[in-house]
Amino acid sequence: MSNCKHCAAFGKESKTTKIYRSLSESNELIHLCDSCYSYILEREKLISRANRYANETCGRLPNGETEDEREEWVGKWNFSFLQKMQELSKENGLIK
Ligand SMILES: [Zn+2]
């Protein structure tokens, strides 16, 4: 049995009980312990909400724009996404 991948990233070892297909890691199957499993499920729900928020805020990537304008759009999208993730994570008690 493999160790929890998420715990391992923090130098901890935990028995895995769940296998999860991660949306944010290219649908890779990852082995997780119970507590990381619930944390990640919760987080991925937030990711889809933050995604929707950034899409609504920035609209679609404009077609036929210059490189500069595309970069500006990407920057704005990333900013909106990360800002919303931060806000939702706090609201849902994932971070303090
Ligand atoms: Zn874990």
Residues whose N, C-alpha, C, O or C-beta is under 5 A from the ligand:
A	BS01	ZN	C4 H6 C7 S14 C33 C36
